[in-house]
C-alpha cells in the first residue's frame, strides 16, 4: 500500500488541482494536508479577514473531501516539520505541493526539500495559468512590461484542465487540529471556499465585463479575487472557460488573469520587490502620520477616496478603480510612501496578495512596471468619470447621501460639516501638475 501527501497551500480546491491529481495518481492512498504555519502570522500576512475566509475555505474543502471518502487533515506548526510528522504517521512516501512565488513560499519549499529530497514534487502550474519564468524575453528572466508579456502569455501553452476526483482513499487514525480564528473582522466579508466560488462564477455575467468593469456604482466585476488568492478556483480553468465562451467581456476578463500572472512572474524573479522599489526613482517620501491616518479612516475630505477606504474597511475588498484612485491619492497626491498604503491594504483585503498588492502599489506609485511612471489620477476627474452620478459615494459615505448627483464629489461647496480636504483642491491641482512634470 503506497501513500502520498497532497499538501494544500494556495490551491484550496478539488477541481483542476494538479497537486491533488498527482498525489492520487502516484499512490494508493492520499493524505490531504493543510498546515497553518506561525511563520505566516509572524510575517504579518495573516490578517483576521483573510484568516476568517481561510477558515471557511478549509471547512468547505473538508466537506468536499468527505464526499469522496477522504477528509482534510489540519496541523499547526512549521510546515516542513508538520508534514514530516504526518508522513511518518501515515507511512507516506511522497509529498506533492504547488510552487509559490513569495519569500514565505520559497522558504517553505526549501524546508520541505531539506526533509524530503527527491520525494518532494513541486507543481508549477497550480497557482497561475502560465508558470513564472515559462515565458521570458531573450536574455532576461522575466518581463518588466505587461504588453509584450501579454502577447507571449497568449501564445504560451495552457495546461489541460483537470476534473475533480470522485473517490479518494485516505489512511485512518491521523489526528487533525482545529482552526480557530479571532477578529476584529470587517462586518461584510464574502463567504470563503470552493463551493461559494463556483456559485459566484456561475452567477456572474462575464459578457458585460468589458463595458462595466470601471463603473464604480455598478459593482459588476467578478469579485473572484479572494477565491483566486486562496485557490478555491483555478485561474487555468477560468481562463479556459472564458476563452471557450469568447466575446469582448471574456477576453477582457482573461486579460486581467494575465495581469495576475504578470505580477507573479515579476515577484518570482525579484522577491525583494515586495518591499523595495522595483525601479527606484529616488523618491523622498513625505512623512505625515495625520494625513496617513485620515486616508486610512476614509476622512480625507475627498469623498471618492473616502468611499473606497470605507468599502475596504467594511467588506475587506475594494473595487479596482477605487484601489487605483485611493492608492494614487496616497502616493502621488499626498506623496506618502507606497509601503504605508500597501501595508494598510494587506491588513484588510481578503484577497491581499504579496504579488498583486505590492506590485500594483508600485505600478501606481511609479516605482514599478508602469511605462508612464508620471501618470497621476486626479481624484475629482476620476469621480466625475467613474461615478458620474455619485451613487458609489452615497453608498459608502452616508453622511453625504443628501447631496444630489455629482455634487456629492465636492462637499466643500454644499456640506461644510464634512471634513475639510486634507489638501485644498487648488493645491492638489498644482501638485498633480508638478507630478506630471508639467510645471
Ligand atoms: P475582476 O476585474 O473581475 O478581475 C478578475 C481577476 O483578475 C481578479 O479576481 C484578479 O485575480 C485578477 N486581476 C484583476 N486586476 C488585476 C490587477 N490589476 N493585477 C493583478 N490581478 C488582477 N488584486 C489581488 O488579487 N490582491 C491584491 O492584494 C490586490 N491589491 C491591489 C492593490 C492596488 C493598489 C491595486 C490598484 C490593485 C490591486 N489588486 C489586487 C488588483 C485588482 O484591483 C483586484 O484583483 C480586483 O479589483 C479584484 O476584483 P475582481 O475579482 O472583481 O476583479
Boltz pocket constraint, residues with backbone or C-beta under 6 A from the ligand:
constraints:
  - pocket:
      binder: B
      contacts: [[A, 213], [A, 221], [A, 222], [A, 223], [A, 224], [A, 225], [A, 226], [A, 228], [A, 229], [A, 253], [A, 256], [A, 257], [A, 259], [A, 260], [A, 261], [A, 263], [A, 318], [A, 319], [A, 320], [A, 321], [A, 323], [A, 324], [A, 327], [A, 345], [A, 349], [A, 351], [A, 352], [A, 353], [A, 354], [A, 356], [A, 357], [A, 358], [A, 360], [A, 361], [A, 364]]
      max_distance: 6.0
